[in-house]
């Protein structure tokens, strides 16, 4: 399976100013595979060290700060010589050895010619505490689950070639529209966890995918209970398990009292921060005004929380596959579709997506592209009613107004209707 992140890694390798690279992302999104695949294809060789599996490794970093000495010892452990620029050094589960994380700054300062890459689960939570890692001494890359275009390339390379060729304002023939919609529906069910996608490619068996999703959720919930930091693990679990019911509410805004009766911000704030830092949840803030710069208008006490993977959200919500495949309207269709769109929008624009809500209504997402503000409406079906969205357009006449839906790619007055399967291409279609 190809991952788009490979091109980010190639850029990193070719940049003469690069620093050691730290890859962040939730557990099981494919960090280990990505580093090994990159080492195999873009270097003469690579050496792989896992701090979770090899406890003795830690002693190398506990007693040495000199990168040249560390390289000598790692060469001995790996049983092969490590060459500058030719060997990729991979540290996995580096969160198990904070000293190794800290050593990265010495590689940047004193051994710049060696190429070093590190990853680990829950690294985001560690990096959120500046004391624990070399700020400014590393490059960071966030890895997310497989997005729709990567999924499509894995399951139907021919159709992916057509998808790749779609240009701005292009007429999409009905036969291709229907096939792409079919793959979009499958993606809602399977999601982007690499193990689920590989299982689907190999077996086309939804029950196998469902089994993997159930096991992944168990793994994550176990991770919370094993977590022994200062954030209460029970509260992390409560917030995580409340996501489906939070999104099922009429306005989807996160309500602390919905996690536990009488719950307050101070009870759950740290748990939310932890889950967002761990890459498990995506937080979208409400803005008081739809103006550039969006982040200046964040209402920090009003936000929505979405799950990092749509397939896992579908599984947690207990949606039957037939509801998605048979085009029926089901209760959770709106939130599931928004979760999908957010997952595809991540990383396309410099500023993270926001939303707008006031007493008159709501606009699903608000994007900032340069200084331009783009209102976005998300429809899970064919329905077109969206009074707040339309009122904003009538008053402000934005350069772009986007509606994602199951309809074809076309202009409706000032609104550009973009099929849901093209959400990942939004920026290039503007």
C-alpha positions as CSV (number, residue, x, y, z in Angstrom):
1,X,0.0,0.0,0.0
2,X,1.4,3.4,-0.9
3,X,1.3,6.2,1.6
4,X,1.3,9.9,0.7
5,X,3.7,10.6,3.6
6,X,6.5,9.0,1.6
7,X,6.8,12.2,-0.4
8,X,7.2,14.2,2.8
9,X,10.0,11.8,3.9
10,X,11.7,12.2,0.5
11,X,11.6,16.0,1.0
12,X,13.0,15.6,4.5
13,X,15.9,13.4,3.2
14,X,16.8,15.8,0.4
15,X,16.8,18.9,2.6
16,X,20.4,19.7,3.5
17,X,19.2,21.5,6.6
18,X,17.1,18.6,8.0
19,X,17.1,17.7,11.6
20,X,16.2,14.3,13.2
21,X,12.6,13.5,12.3
22,X,10.0,12.6,14.8
23,X,6.8,11.0,13.5
24,X,3.7,11.4,15.6
25,X,0.4,9.6,15.2
26,X,-2.0,7.3,17.0
27,X,-1.1,3.7,17.6
28,X,-1.5,1.4,14.5
29,X,-1.7,4.1,11.9
30,X,1.4,2.6,10.1
31,X,4.4,4.6,11.6
32,X,6.7,1.5,11.9
33,X,5.8,0.2,8.4
34,X,6.4,3.7,6.9
35,X,9.9,4.1,8.4
36,X,11.0,0.6,7.4
37,X,9.6,1.0,3.9
38,X,11.4,4.3,3.5
39,X,14.6,2.9,4.7
40,X,14.4,0.0,2.3
41,X,13.6,2.1,-0.7
42,X,15.6,5.3,-0.3
43,X,18.8,4.3,1.5
44,X,21.5,1.7,1.0
45,X,20.3,0.1,4.2
46,X,18.6,0.9,7.5
47,X,19.0,-0.2,11.1
48,X,15.9,-0.6,13.3
49,X,15.8,-0.3,17.1
50,X,12.7,-0.9,19.2
51,X,12.8,0.4,22.7
52,X,9.8,-1.5,23.7
53,X,11.2,-4.9,22.7
54,X,14.9,-4.4,23.6
55,X,15.2,-3.1,27.2
56,X,19.0,-3.2,27.1
57,X,19.0,-0.5,24.4
58,X,18.2,2.1,27.0
59,X,21.5,1.7,28.7
60,X,23.3,3.0,25.6
61,X,21.5,6.4,26.0
62,X,21.5,6.5,29.8
63,X,25.3,6.5,29.9
64,X,26.3,8.3,26.7
65,X,25.6,11.8,25.3
66,X,28.1,11.7,22.5
67,X,26.4,10.7,19.2
68,X,29.6,9.3,17.7
69,X,30.0,6.9,20.6
70,X,26.2,6.1,20.4
71,X,26.6,5.3,16.7
72,X,29.6,2.9,17.5
73,X,27.5,1.1,20.1
74,X,24.4,0.9,17.8
75,X,26.6,-0.5,15.0
76,X,27.7,-3.2,17.3
77,X,24.2,-4.0,18.4
78,X,22.9,-4.0,14.8
79,X,25.9,-6.1,13.6
80,X,26.7,-3.7,10.7
81,X,28.5,-0.4,10.2
82,X,26.3,2.7,10.2
83,X,27.4,5.1,7.4
84,X,26.5,8.8,7.3
85,X,23.8,9.6,4.7
86,X,23.7,6.0,3.5
87,X,22.2,4.3,6.6
88,X,18.8,5.4,8.0
89,X,18.7,5.0,11.8
90,X,15.2,4.2,13.0
91,X,14.2,4.4,16.6
92,X,10.7,2.9,17.3
93,X,8.6,3.3,20.5
94,X,11.1,6.0,21.5
95,X,8.7,7.2,24.2
96,X,9.9,4.2,26.3
97,X,13.4,5.9,26.5
98,X,13.1,9.7,27.2
99,X,17.0,9.9,27.2
100,X,17.0,8.7,23.5
101,X,14.4,11.3,22.6
102,X,16.7,13.9,24.3
103,X,19.8,12.6,22.5
104,X,18.2,13.7,19.1
105,X,19.4,17.2,19.8
106,X,23.0,16.0,20.0
107,X,22.5,14.4,16.6
108,X,21.3,17.7,15.2
109,X,24.2,19.6,16.8
110,X,27.2,17.2,16.5
111,X,26.3,14.5,14.1
112,X,24.2,16.2,11.4
113,X,25.5,13.9,8.7
114,X,23.6,10.9,10.2
115,X,20.0,10.4,9.2
116,X,17.8,9.6,12.2
117,X,14.0,9.0,12.4
118,X,12.0,8.2,15.5
119,X,8.4,7.3,16.3
120,X,6.3,6.0,19.1
121,X,2.7,5.7,20.2
122,X,1.4,8.5,22.5
123,X,4.4,10.6,21.5
124,X,2.1,13.5,21.0
125,X,1.2,13.5,24.7
126,X,4.9,13.5,25.6
127,X,5.8,16.2,23.1
128,X,3.0,18.3,24.7
129,X,5.3,18.7,27.7
130,X,8.2,20.8,26.4
131,X,10.7,19.6,29.1
132,X,10.6,16.1,27.8
133,X,12.0,16.6,24.3
134,X,14.5,18.8,22.3
135,X,12.3,21.7,21.2
136,X,13.4,23.2,17.9
137,X,16.0,20.4,17.4
138,X,13.8,18.0,15.5
139,X,11.5,18.0,12.5
140,X,8.0,16.8,13.1
141,X,5.6,14.8,10.9
142,X,2.1,13.8,11.7
143,X,0.8,10.5,10.3
144,X,-2.9,9.9,10.1
145,X,-4.9,6.9,9.1
146,X,-5.1,6.1,5.3
147,X,-7.2,8.8,3.6
148,X,-9.7,8.2,0.8
149,X,-7.2,8.6,-2.1
150,X,-4.7,6.1,-0.5
151,X,-7.6,3.7,0.1
152,X,-8.8,4.0,-3.5
153,X,-5.3,3.4,-4.9
154,X,-5.0,0.2,-2.8
155,X,-8.4,-1.2,-3.7
156,X,-8.9,0.0,-7.4
157,X,-5.7,1.3,-9.1
158,X,-7.5,1.9,-12.4
159,X,-10.3,4.0,-10.8
160,X,-7.6,5.8,-8.8
161,X,-5.9,6.8,-12.1
162,X,-9.2,8.4,-13.2
163,X,-9.6,10.1,-9.7
164,X,-6.1,11.5,-10.0
165,X,-6.9,13.1,-13.4
166,X,-10.0,15.0,-12.2
167,X,-9.4,18.7,-12.8
168,X,-11.2,21.8,-11.6
169,X,-14.8,22.2,-13.0
170,X,-14.5,18.9,-14.8
171,X,-17.6,17.0,-15.8
172,X,-17.5,13.6,-14.1
173,X,-19.2,10.9,-16.2
174,X,-22.0,9.1,-14.3
175,X,-20.3,5.7,-14.6
176,X,-17.2,7.0,-12.8
177,X,-19.3,9.0,-10.3
178,X,-21.2,5.9,-9.3
179,X,-18.1,3.8,-8.9
180,X,-16.4,6.5,-6.8
181,X,-19.5,6.8,-4.6
182,X,-19.5,3.1,-4.1
183,X,-15.8,3.2,-2.9
184,X,-16.7,6.2,-0.7
185,X,-19.4,4.1,1.0
186,X,-17.0,1.3,1.4
187,X,-14.5,3.7,3.0
188,X,-17.1,4.8,5.5
189,X,-17.3,1.2,6.6
190,X,-13.7,0.2,6.5
191,X,-12.0,3.5,7.4
192,X,-8.4,4.2,7.2
193,X,-6.6,2.0,9.7
194,X,-4.0,0.2,7.6
195,X,-4.8,-3.3,9.0
196,X,-8.5,-2.8,8.0
197,X,-7.6,-1.7,4.5
198,X,-5.2,-4.5,3.9
199,X,-7.8,-7.0,5.2
200,X,-10.4,-5.6,2.8
201,X,-8.0,-5.7,-0.2
202,X,-7.1,-9.3,0.6
203,X,-10.5,-10.8,1.7
204,X,-13.3,-8.4,0.9
205,X,-14.9,-9.7,4.1
206,X,-16.7,-7.0,6.2
207,X,-16.9,-9.2,9.2
208,X,-13.1,-9.5,9.3
209,X,-12.8,-5.7,9.1
210,X,-15.3,-5.4,11.9
211,X,-13.3,-7.8,14.1
212,X,-10.1,-5.8,13.6
213,X,-11.9,-2.6,14.5
214,X,-13.3,-4.1,17.7
215,X,-9.7,-5.3,18.6
216,X,-8.2,-1.8,17.8
217,X,-10.7,-0.1,20.1
218,X,-9.9,-2.6,22.9
219,X,-6.1,-1.8,22.3
220,X,-6.8,1.9,22.6
221,X,-8.9,1.5,25.7
222,X,-6.2,-0.7,27.3
223,X,-3.6,2.0,26.5
224,X,-5.7,4.5,28.5
225,X,-5.7,2.2,31.5
226,X,-2.0,1.6,31.3
227,X,-1.3,5.3,31.0
228,X,0.2,6.4,34.3
229,X,0.7,10.1,33.8
230,X,-0.9,12.8,35.8
231,X,-4.2,12.7,33.8
232,X,-6.8,10.4,35.3
233,X,-7.1,7.3,33.0
234,X,-10.8,6.7,33.9
235,X,-11.6,10.2,32.7
236,X,-9.8,9.7,29.4
237,X,-11.9,6.5,28.9
238,X,-15.1,8.4,29.7
239,X,-14.4,11.1,27.2
240,X,-13.4,8.6,24.5
241,X,-16.6,6.6,25.0
242,X,-18.8,9.7,25.0
243,X,-17.8,10.8,21.5
244,X,-20.6,8.9,19.7
245,X,-23.3,10.4,21.9
246,X,-21.7,13.9,21.8
247,X,-21.9,13.8,17.9
248,X,-25.4,12.4,17.9
249,X,-26.8,15.5,19.6
250,X,-28.5,18.1,17.5
251,X,-25.6,20.6,17.5
252,X,-22.7,18.2,18.1
253,X,-21.0,20.7,20.5
254,X,-19.0,19.0,23.2
255,X,-20.9,19.1,26.5
256,X,-19.0,18.1,29.7
257,X,-22.3,17.2,31.4
258,X,-22.9,14.5,28.7
259,X,-19.7,12.7,29.8
260,X,-21.0,12.4,33.4
261,X,-23.9,14.1,35.0
262,X,-22.8,17.4,36.6
263,X,-19.4,17.1,34.8
264,X,-17.5,20.4,34.5
265,X,-14.7,21.6,32.2
266,X,-12.1,21.3,35.0
267,X,-13.0,17.6,35.4
268,X,-12.4,16.6,31.8
269,X,-10.2,19.3,30.2
270,X,-6.9,17.4,30.8
271,X,-8.4,14.2,29.5
272,X,-9.5,15.9,26.3
273,X,-6.0,17.5,25.9
274,X,-4.4,14.1,26.3
275,X,-6.7,12.5,23.7
276,X,-6.1,15.3,21.2
277,X,-2.3,15.2,21.8
278,X,-2.3,11.4,21.4
279,X,-3.9,11.9,17.9
280,X,-7.1,10.0,18.9
281,X,-9.4,12.9,18.6
282,X,-9.7,15.9,16.3
283,X,-10.9,19.1,17.9
284,X,-12.7,21.8,15.9
285,X,-13.3,25.2,17.5
286,X,-16.3,27.4,17.0
287,X,-15.4,31.0,15.8
288,X,-17.2,34.1,16.8
289,X,-16.6,35.7,13.3
290,X,-15.9,34.2,9.9
291,X,-13.0,36.5,9.2
292,X,-9.2,36.2,8.6
293,X,-7.3,35.3,10.7
294,X,-9.8,32.6,11.9
295,X,-7.8,31.5,14.9
296,X,-8.1,35.0,16.4
297,X,-11.9,34.4,16.8
298,X,-11.7,30.9,18.4
299,X,-14.3,30.4,21.1
300,X,-12.1,28.2,23.3
301,X,-15.0,26.9,25.4
302,X,-17.0,25.8,22.3
303,X,-15.7,23.0,20.2
304,X,-16.6,19.6,18.7
305,X,-14.6,16.5,19.0
306,X,-14.4,14.0,16.1
307,X,-12.7,10.6,16.1
308,X,-9.4,10.3,14.2
309,X,-10.8,7.4,12.0
310,X,-14.2,7.3,10.4
311,X,-14.3,3.5,10.2
312,X,-13.7,3.2,14.0
313,X,-16.4,5.8,14.6
314,X,-18.9,3.9,12.5
315,X,-18.0,0.8,14.5
316,X,-18.3,2.5,17.8
317,X,-21.7,4.0,16.8
318,X,-22.9,0.4,15.9
319,X,-24.1,1.5,12.4
320,X,-25.1,-1.5,10.3
321,X,-23.3,-1.7,7.0
322,X,-26.6,-2.1,5.1
323,X,-27.6,1.4,6.3
324,X,-24.6,2.9,4.5
325,X,-24.8,0.7,1.4
326,X,-28.5,0.9,0.8
327,X,-28.6,4.7,0.7
328,X,-31.1,4.8,3.6
329,X,-31.2,7.7,6.0
330,X,-30.0,6.7,9.4
331,X,-29.7,8.7,12.6
332,X,-25.9,9.1,12.6
333,X,-25.4,9.9,8.9
334,X,-24.6,13.6,9.3
335,X,-21.9,13.3,12.0
336,X,-20.3,10.3,10.3
337,X,-20.1,12.3,7.0
338,X,-18.6,15.3,8.8
339,X,-16.0,13.1,10.5
340,X,-15.0,11.7,7.1
341,X,-14.7,15.2,5.5
342,X,-12.7,16.5,8.4
343,X,-10.3,13.5,8.1
344,X,-9.8,14.3,4.4
345,X,-9.3,18.1,5.0
346,X,-6.6,17.6,7.7
347,X,-3.3,19.0,6.6
348,X,-4.6,20.5,3.3
349,X,-4.6,24.1,4.7
350,X,-2.2,25.9,7.0
351,X,-5.0,26.7,9.4
352,X,-7.0,23.8,10.9
353,X,-10.7,23.7,10.0
354,X,-13.2,25.6,12.3
355,X,-16.9,25.8,12.4
356,X,-19.4,28.6,12.9
357,X,-22.5,28.5,15.2
358,X,-24.7,31.1,16.7
359,X,-28.4,31.3,17.8
360,X,-29.6,31.5,14.2
361,X,-27.8,28.3,13.0
362,X,-24.6,26.7,12.0
363,X,-22.0,26.3,9.2
364,X,-20.4,22.9,9.3
365,X,-16.8,23.9,8.5
366,X,-15.0,27.2,8.0
367,X,-11.7,27.0,6.1
368,X,-9.0,29.6,5.7
369,X,-7.0,29.5,2.4
370,X,-4.4,32.3,2.5
371,X,-6.6,35.3,3.5
372,X,-9.7,33.8,1.9
373,X,-12.5,32.4,4.2
374,X,-14.4,29.5,2.7
375,X,-17.8,28.3,4.2
376,X,-18.3,24.5,3.9
377,X,-21.6,22.6,4.1
378,X,-21.6,18.8,4.5
379,X,-24.5,16.7,3.4
380,X,-24.6,13.0,3.9
381,X,-27.4,12.6,1.4
382,X,-29.0,14.6,-1.4
383,X,-30.8,17.2,0.9
384,X,-29.8,20.8,0.1
385,X,-31.4,22.9,2.9
386,X,-28.8,24.9,4.8
387,X,-30.2,28.3,5.8
388,X,-27.2,29.7,7.7
389,X,-24.8,28.7,4.9
390,X,-27.1,30.2,2.2
391,X,-27.6,33.4,4.3
392,X,-23.8,33.9,4.7
393,X,-23.3,33.5,0.9
394,X,-26.1,36.0,0.1
395,X,-24.6,38.6,2.5
396,X,-20.9,38.1,1.9
397,X,-20.6,36.6,-1.7
398,X,-17.5,34.6,-0.8
399,X,-15.1,33.7,-3.7
400,X,-15.8,30.0,-2.9
401,X,-18.6,28.3,-1.1
402,X,-18.4,24.6,-1.0
403,X,-21.1,21.9,-0.5
404,X,-19.9,18.3,-0.1
405,X,-22.7,15.9,-0.9
406,X,-23.5,12.7,-2.9
407,X,-24.5,14.9,-5.9
408,X,-22.2,15.4,-8.9
409,X,-19.5,18.0,-9.3
410,X,-21.1,21.2,-10.5
411,X,-21.9,24.8,-9.8
412,X,-25.2,25.8,-8.2
413,X,-25.2,29.6,-8.4
414,X,-22.6,30.7,-6.0
415,X,-22.2,27.3,-4.5
416,X,-19.8,24.7,-5.8
417,X,-21.1,21.2,-5.2
418,X,-18.2,18.7,-4.7
419,X,-18.9,15.0,-4.4
420,X,-17.8,13.6,-1.0
421,X,-15.1,11.4,-2.6
422,X,-13.3,14.6,-3.8
423,X,-12.9,16.1,-0.3
424,X,-9.2,15.2,-0.2
425,X,-8.6,17.2,-3.4
426,X,-10.4,20.3,-2.3
427,X,-7.4,22.6,-2.3
428,X,-6.4,21.7,-5.8
429,X,-10.0,22.2,-7.1
430,X,-10.3,25.7,-5.7
